[in-house]
């Protein structure tokens, strides 16, 4: 249970960061946000060359597109490293601090420069069995951050560095290694990084007055505390955490939980863009306060420019997908994992960037026929319908 409750934090950051950027139109709010946000120098300059470990070049995309990695970290601290109060952890049913640094939510958000194209979020299940950057071999995706952090910390201690330096520099190394791993897996160049924790999720859902969700059936789960009726309802704070953390009782475990997270994020996006949230000064202030307490961004992110890029975005133009996966109980040295084929993942992402052109009516074949066939095969493997933020989807 210690990891479950953090799962959705990175998801919430998708829209939360958008809100933060939009509020940048007000100078005071923008200055307050940017002055108080925690940042880290985690984006390594793009050389345009294959990596040292032989990873292929990134997929082609429009130069002005923006790709963001959103991460929910299993952490019981705020964004400055200070422990969260015991009473808050108890309220969130988060358990005690464990010292673990596994990333339990990872979503790649792609925002096109062309406002006529869809923005999309791509979920990467935490147990995906992949090649970890930094020479660590094949392991679960959610260990990429922790492995590099622990390795770097050991090296720095051996060099006699003080505790503060060890923590700061090893954390940066962990974030960079996670980014490098996802760059290679998806074929996308990550432009920006956003990390959020328990405190942020709770306060963000409270600040917007709750998030609309919908369940196909009533649920009752003693592990997560989820106890909800079927149908549409609005959740915030602890109840929102319970909704997104449940995996027991769900047919596909973590994959179904990813689906819950996407539905929750779709509801949040819908609320942001459709319910006047962005025009309510009190709610904007609450959002900024929540974000500055719990979010870490990459150093140098120009939020004002990002706000301009988001100017024409609407909830109906935001879609959520999951990478294609195989067996969900793949036996590995790290225990049961989710099977992933990197070539299929990259093809899936390429088709999101440049959707295949369907055959003309009456035509037997098109130049993209093979590409369309591959997309159909990948979709069958993924067996997950995309979720659109223009409505409130019902999920299991």
PLY file of the C-alpha trace (Angstrom):
ply
format ascii 1.0
element vertex 396
property float x
property float y
property float z
element edge 395
property int vertex1
property int vertex2
end_header
0.00 0.00 0.00
2.91 2.37 0.58
3.31 2.99 -3.16
-0.27 2.87 -4.35
-1.48 6.25 -3.24
1.11 8.24 -5.18
0.20 6.75 -8.56
-1.85 9.63 -9.89
0.30 12.57 -8.96
2.02 12.88 -12.28
-1.33 12.57 -14.05
-2.77 15.49 -12.19
0.25 17.54 -13.17
-0.82 17.30 -16.81
-3.62 19.75 -16.40
-2.25 21.43 -13.30
0.79 22.62 -15.20
-1.43 23.79 -17.99
-3.40 25.79 -15.45
-0.21 27.18 -14.00
0.90 28.25 -17.45
-2.44 29.84 -18.28
-2.40 31.82 -15.06
0.92 33.24 -16.20
-1.15 35.69 -18.22
-1.54 37.55 -14.94
1.91 38.96 -14.15
1.63 38.78 -10.38
0.42 35.20 -10.44
3.11 34.26 -12.91
5.88 35.84 -10.84
4.58 34.24 -7.65
4.48 30.82 -9.28
7.86 30.96 -11.00
9.66 32.49 -8.01
8.42 29.77 -5.64
8.51 26.66 -7.82
11.23 24.11 -7.17
13.33 23.35 -10.25
16.11 20.95 -11.24
18.54 20.88 -14.16
17.39 17.57 -15.62
17.04 18.17 -19.38
20.28 17.22 -21.13
20.96 19.08 -24.43
20.00 17.16 -27.56
23.04 16.17 -29.63
20.99 14.76 -32.48
23.10 11.61 -32.38
22.37 8.06 -31.21
23.24 7.50 -27.55
26.36 5.67 -26.41
24.34 2.52 -25.71
23.26 2.33 -29.34
19.72 3.67 -28.89
18.13 4.85 -32.15
17.63 8.48 -33.04
14.42 10.11 -31.74
11.30 9.99 -33.91
10.71 12.94 -36.17
8.22 15.56 -35.07
7.46 19.23 -35.66
10.23 21.42 -34.15
7.82 23.59 -32.15
5.91 20.70 -30.57
6.36 20.24 -26.81
6.74 16.90 -25.04
6.54 16.71 -21.25
7.29 13.82 -18.90
4.94 13.84 -15.91
6.08 11.82 -12.92
4.37 10.82 -9.69
7.05 9.93 -7.16
6.64 7.63 -4.16
7.70 10.29 -1.70
6.56 11.37 1.75
8.21 14.79 1.46
7.36 18.11 -0.13
9.26 19.47 -3.12
11.95 20.88 -0.82
12.64 17.50 0.77
10.85 18.28 4.04
8.87 15.37 5.58
5.11 15.67 5.31
3.28 15.96 8.67
2.18 12.66 10.24
-1.40 13.84 10.47
-1.44 14.54 6.74
0.01 11.12 5.91
-2.61 9.51 8.12
-5.39 11.45 6.41
-4.08 10.43 2.99
-3.63 6.80 4.11
-0.10 7.05 2.76
1.76 5.12 5.46
5.16 6.03 6.86
8.21 7.21 4.96
10.13 4.28 3.46
13.00 6.01 1.70
11.99 4.40 -1.61
12.15 6.55 -4.73
10.21 4.52 -7.27
8.28 6.48 -9.87
4.79 5.05 -9.85
3.21 7.28 -12.48
4.83 8.16 -15.79
2.92 9.88 -18.55
4.32 11.53 -21.66
2.26 14.54 -22.73
2.66 15.78 -26.30
1.35 19.22 -27.22
1.51 20.01 -30.95
2.42 23.44 -32.25
-0.42 23.07 -34.77
-3.65 23.90 -32.86
-5.69 21.75 -35.26
-3.93 18.59 -34.05
-4.79 16.69 -30.88
-2.71 16.86 -27.74
-2.22 13.45 -26.17
-1.03 11.80 -23.01
0.69 8.41 -23.17
0.72 6.30 -20.00
3.68 4.02 -19.33
2.78 1.30 -16.79
5.23 1.32 -13.89
5.95 -2.43 -14.17
6.87 -2.28 -17.89
9.95 -4.48 -18.35
12.41 -2.38 -20.37
16.06 -1.49 -20.87
17.07 0.97 -18.16
19.45 3.73 -19.24
22.83 4.06 -17.54
23.86 0.45 -18.13
21.55 -1.04 -15.50
20.10 -3.71 -17.78
16.46 -4.80 -18.13
14.21 -4.03 -15.19
10.85 -2.51 -14.35
10.49 1.03 -15.66
9.70 2.49 -12.25
13.18 1.57 -10.99
15.08 3.75 -13.51
15.05 6.76 -11.19
15.94 4.82 -8.03
18.78 2.79 -9.57
20.60 5.87 -10.84
19.95 7.80 -7.64
21.34 5.05 -5.41
24.35 4.43 -7.66
25.23 8.13 -7.87
24.74 8.62 -4.13
27.19 5.80 -3.41
29.77 7.34 -5.75
29.40 10.78 -4.17
29.71 9.42 -0.65
32.89 7.66 -1.75
34.19 11.05 -2.86
33.50 12.48 0.60
30.62 14.75 -0.43
28.34 16.12 2.29
24.81 14.75 2.75
23.06 17.73 1.14
25.21 17.49 -1.98
24.72 13.73 -2.18
20.94 14.07 -1.98
20.74 16.93 -4.47
23.07 15.53 -7.13
21.86 11.93 -6.87
18.26 13.06 -7.22
19.16 14.96 -10.39
20.91 11.83 -11.70
17.81 9.74 -10.97
15.54 12.11 -12.85
17.91 12.29 -15.81
18.14 8.51 -16.01
14.38 8.15 -16.04
14.14 10.71 -18.84
16.85 8.92 -20.83
15.07 5.58 -20.39
11.77 6.97 -21.65
13.46 8.84 -24.51
14.78 5.51 -25.76
11.62 3.49 -25.10
9.21 5.87 -26.83
11.52 7.42 -29.43
10.39 10.86 -28.24
12.64 13.70 -27.16
11.49 14.86 -23.71
11.55 18.67 -23.62
10.28 19.26 -20.09
9.92 17.42 -16.79
7.30 17.76 -14.06
7.23 15.80 -10.79
4.53 15.94 -8.14
3.88 14.23 -4.80
1.10 13.25 -2.41
0.63 16.71 -0.98
0.22 18.22 -4.41
-2.42 15.78 -5.54
-4.56 16.25 -2.47
-4.39 20.04 -2.52
-4.93 20.34 -6.28
-8.13 18.30 -6.21
-9.37 20.35 -3.28
-8.50 23.66 -4.93
-10.62 22.95 -8.03
-13.62 21.85 -5.99
-13.34 18.19 -6.91
-13.08 16.18 -10.13
-15.99 14.44 -11.90
-15.58 10.68 -12.47
-17.86 7.82 -13.45
-17.85 4.12 -12.51
-19.55 1.30 -14.40
-20.14 -0.65 -11.20
-20.03 0.12 -7.44
-16.68 -0.68 -5.79
-15.56 -1.52 -2.28
-11.87 -2.20 -1.66
-10.36 -2.50 1.82
-6.77 -2.08 0.55
-7.22 1.37 -0.98
-10.29 2.36 1.00
-12.25 2.87 -2.22
-15.99 2.72 -1.51
-18.01 4.30 -4.28
-21.40 3.90 -5.90
-21.82 3.29 -9.62
-22.35 6.27 -11.88
-21.07 9.82 -12.01
-19.73 11.54 -8.87
-17.29 14.28 -7.89
-14.22 13.36 -5.81
-11.48 15.31 -4.09
-8.76 14.90 -1.47
-8.68 11.46 0.18
-11.56 10.10 -1.90
-9.78 11.09 -5.10
-6.69 9.22 -3.92
-8.78 6.14 -3.17
-10.30 6.23 -6.64
-6.98 6.30 -8.47
-4.99 4.01 -6.19
-7.27 0.96 -6.33
-5.86 -2.07 -8.14
-7.20 -4.99 -6.06
-10.46 -6.24 -7.47
-9.64 -4.93 -10.95
-9.26 -7.55 -13.67
-5.98 -6.25 -15.07
-4.51 -4.83 -11.87
-2.14 -1.94 -12.56
-3.25 -1.62 -16.19
-6.82 -1.04 -15.07
-5.53 1.42 -12.50
-3.81 3.31 -15.32
-7.23 3.44 -16.97
-8.69 4.91 -13.78
-5.94 7.53 -13.74
-6.63 8.51 -17.32
-10.34 8.82 -16.63
-9.59 10.96 -13.59
-7.27 13.16 -15.59
-9.86 13.49 -18.34
-12.33 14.65 -15.71
-9.81 17.16 -14.39
-9.11 18.48 -17.88
-12.83 18.74 -18.52
-13.28 20.69 -15.32
-10.39 23.03 -16.08
-11.40 23.90 -19.60
-15.18 23.68 -19.34
-16.27 24.82 -15.89
-14.83 28.31 -15.60
-12.01 27.22 -13.31
-9.47 29.31 -15.18
-11.55 32.46 -14.71
-12.06 32.03 -10.96
-9.37 34.06 -9.13
-9.80 32.13 -5.86
-9.37 28.77 -7.55
-6.39 29.97 -9.56
-4.73 31.18 -6.36
-5.40 27.83 -4.69
-3.94 25.98 -7.67
-0.78 28.06 -7.70
-0.34 27.58 -3.96
-0.77 23.82 -4.31
1.66 23.60 -7.22
4.39 25.63 -5.57
4.30 23.30 -2.56
4.52 20.01 -4.39
5.79 20.34 -7.96
9.34 20.14 -9.31
9.92 21.38 -12.87
12.95 21.29 -15.11
15.15 24.35 -14.86
14.55 26.98 -17.51
10.99 26.08 -18.48
9.45 29.26 -19.92
5.90 29.00 -18.61
4.77 32.17 -20.35
5.65 30.76 -23.77
4.03 27.48 -22.76
0.84 29.39 -21.90
0.75 30.86 -25.39
1.10 27.41 -26.91
-1.87 26.21 -24.86
-4.02 29.15 -25.92
-6.30 27.23 -28.28
-6.41 23.93 -26.38
-9.80 22.54 -25.36
-10.75 19.45 -23.36
-12.16 17.77 -26.45
-8.78 18.04 -28.13
-6.94 16.11 -25.41
-6.69 12.31 -25.67
-5.15 9.70 -23.35
-3.53 6.47 -24.52
-1.50 3.59 -23.03
1.59 2.08 -24.64
1.01 -1.34 -26.21
1.74 -4.18 -23.82
1.88 -7.98 -23.91
1.61 -10.30 -20.92
0.85 -8.57 -17.64
2.42 -11.38 -15.59
5.80 -11.73 -17.30
8.15 -13.66 -15.00
11.42 -11.77 -14.41
14.22 -11.52 -11.87
12.32 -8.51 -10.48
9.12 -10.49 -10.03
6.00 -10.28 -12.17
6.25 -7.52 -14.79
4.44 -6.16 -17.85
5.78 -7.32 -21.21
6.74 -4.51 -23.60
8.12 -4.59 -27.14
10.11 -1.35 -27.74
9.63 -1.52 -31.54
5.86 -1.68 -31.09
5.95 1.19 -28.63
7.93 3.38 -31.05
5.58 2.52 -33.92
2.60 3.34 -31.73
4.11 6.72 -30.83
5.01 7.43 -34.46
1.37 6.86 -35.43
0.28 9.28 -32.72
2.66 11.89 -34.12
1.65 11.26 -37.73
-1.66 9.34 -37.96
-1.71 6.91 -40.91
-3.76 8.02 -43.90
-6.74 5.67 -44.41
-7.10 4.02 -47.84
-9.15 5.96 -50.38
-12.58 4.49 -51.07
-12.30 1.84 -53.77
-8.53 1.75 -53.51
-6.78 -1.54 -52.76
-3.63 -0.11 -51.28
-1.99 3.17 -50.28
1.61 4.13 -49.56
0.70 3.87 -45.89
-0.97 0.45 -46.11
1.80 -1.32 -44.20
1.83 1.43 -41.62
-1.93 1.14 -41.08
-1.62 -2.63 -40.77
1.07 -2.20 -38.11
-1.08 0.29 -36.23
-3.97 -2.18 -36.18
-1.69 -4.90 -34.81
-0.35 -2.58 -32.11
-3.85 -1.51 -31.12
-4.85 -5.16 -30.73
-1.87 -5.71 -28.46
-2.71 -2.65 -26.40
-6.44 -3.57 -26.41
-7.24 -0.23 -24.77
-9.54 2.39 -26.24
-8.27 5.97 -25.92
-9.96 8.29 -23.44
-11.00 11.75 -24.58
-11.20 14.61 -22.11
-14.20 16.14 -23.86
-16.52 13.94 -21.78
-16.56 12.12 -18.44
-15.79 8.47 -19.32
-17.16 5.61 -17.23
-14.57 3.00 -16.22
-14.42 -0.17 -14.11
0 1
1 2
2 3
3 4
4 5
5 6
6 7
7 8
8 9
9 10
10 11
11 12
12 13
13 14
14 15
15 16
16 17
17 18
18 19
19 20
20 21
21 22
22 23
23 24
24 25
25 26
26 27
27 28
28 29
29 30
30 31
31 32
32 33
33 34
34 35
35 36
36 37
37 38
38 39
39 40
40 41
41 42
42 43
43 44
44 45
45 46
46 47
47 48
48 49
49 50
50 51
51 52
52 53
53 54
54 55
55 56
56 57
57 58
58 59
59 60
60 61
61 62
62 63
63 64
64 65
65 66
66 67
67 68
68 69
69 70
70 71
71 72
72 73
73 74
74 75
75 76
76 77
77 78
78 79
79 80
80 81
81 82
82 83
83 84
84 85
85 86
86 87
87 88
88 89
89 90
90 91
91 92
92 93
93 94
94 95
95 96
96 97
97 98
98 99
99 100
100 101
101 102
102 103
103 104
104 105
105 106
106 107
107 108
108 109
109 110
110 111
111 112
112 113
113 114
114 115
115 116
116 117
117 118
118 119
119 120
120 121
121 122
122 123
123 124
124 125
125 126
126 127
127 128
128 129
129 130
130 131
131 132
132 133
133 134
134 135
135 136
136 137
137 138
138 139
139 140
140 141
141 142
142 143
143 144
144 145
145 146
146 147
147 148
148 149
149 150
150 151
151 152
152 153
153 154
154 155
155 156
156 157
157 158
158 159
159 160
160 161
161 162
162 163
163 164
164 165
165 166
166 167
167 168
168 169
169 170
170 171
171 172
172 173
173 174
174 175
175 176
176 177
177 178
178 179
179 180
180 181
181 182
182 183
183 184
184 185
185 186
186 187
187 188
188 189
189 190
190 191
191 192
192 193
193 194
194 195
195 196
196 197
197 198
198 199
199 200
200 201
201 202
202 203
203 204
204 205
205 206
206 207
207 208
208 209
209 210
210 211
211 212
212 213
213 214
214 215
215 216
216 217
217 218
218 219
219 220
220 221
221 222
222 223
223 224
224 225
225 226
226 227
227 228
228 229
229 230
230 231
231 232
232 233
233 234
234 235
235 236
236 237
237 238
238 239
239 240
240 241
241 242
242 243
243 244
244 245
245 246
246 247
247 248
248 249
249 250
250 251
251 252
252 253
253 254
254 255
255 256
256 257
257 258
258 259
259 260
260 261
261 262
262 263
263 264
264 265
265 266
266 267
267 268
268 269
269 270
270 271
271 272
272 273
273 274
274 275
275 276
276 277
277 278
278 279
279 280
280 281
281 282
282 283
283 284
284 285
285 286
286 287
287 288
288 289
289 290
290 291
291 292
292 293
293 294
294 295
295 296
296 297
297 298
298 299
299 300
300 301
301 302
302 303
303 304
304 305
305 306
306 307
307 308
308 309
309 310
310 311
311 312
312 313
313 314
314 315
315 316
316 317
317 318
318 319
319 320
320 321
321 322
322 323
323 324
324 325
325 326
326 327
327 328
328 329
329 330
330 331
331 332
332 333
333 334
334 335
335 336
336 337
337 338
338 339
339 340
340 341
341 342
342 343
343 344
344 345
345 346
346 347
347 348
348 349
349 350
350 351
351 352
352 353
353 354
354 355
355 356
356 357
357 358
358 359
359 360
360 361
361 362
362 363
363 364
364 365
365 366
366 367
367 368
368 369
369 370
370 371
371 372
372 373
373 374
374 375
375 376
376 377
377 378
378 379
379 380
380 381
381 382
382 383
383 384
384 385
385 386
386 387
387 388
388 389
389 390
390 391
391 392
392 393
393 394
394 395
